[in-house]
């Protein structure tokens, strides 16, 4: 296999695009030293069909502002503020379609 040290995912934080590590080694290296043991334990016990979700979560953990934005968004949704949300289909638009 080739060098995967520069393989990344892209997300948006604030108004800018950021790259996050997307390999196990890349994520581990980008985490603070005190979090690496926890990361290894979680990744080591994750079933293969969920590994991509766990890696995406930990990749976000490498960028504190990304984590803060996700937490703010969930807090807003928990109190019922759905501003900026886009309905998935016509049933959610209140047009009477079934």
C-alpha positions, -999 to +999 in steps of 0.1 A: +000+000+000+011+036-007+018+064+017-015+074+034-001+102+056-017+129+034-050+112+028-077+136+042-114+143+045-127+178+039-152+196+061-162+232+067-156+250+099-169+286+102-166+299+066-136+279+057-127+245+044-104+224+065-088+191+059-090+163+085-069+132+087-087+102+074-065+073+083-061+056+116-024+066+118-032+101+107-059+106+132-038+092+160-009+115+152-032+146+151-048+139+185-033+152+217-011+126+233-035+121+262-063+111+239-044+085+218-050+056+242-087+062+242-087+064+204-068+031+201-092+014+225-123+027+207-110+019+172-098-015+184-133-025+196-153-011+168-170-035+144-158-031+108-192-020+095-191+010+119-154+019+116-159+047+091-183+064+115-159+061+144-130+074+123-151+104+111-160+112+147-123+111+158-112+130+128-134+159+139-119+155+174-085+166+158-100+200+151-115+216+183-134+243+165-152+216+144-162+198+175-175+231+190-196+238+159-212+203+160-220+207+197-236+241+191-257+228+162-270+199+183-278+222+212-297+244+188-317+215+174-324+201+209-343+233+219-363+231+187-345+257+166-348+242+131-337+273+112-315+264+083-328+228+081-339+215+048-369+191+045-361+157+030-392+154+009-426+170+001-443+155+032-421+178+054-430+210+034-466+212+046-480+210+010-503+181+018-485+156-003-486+121+012 
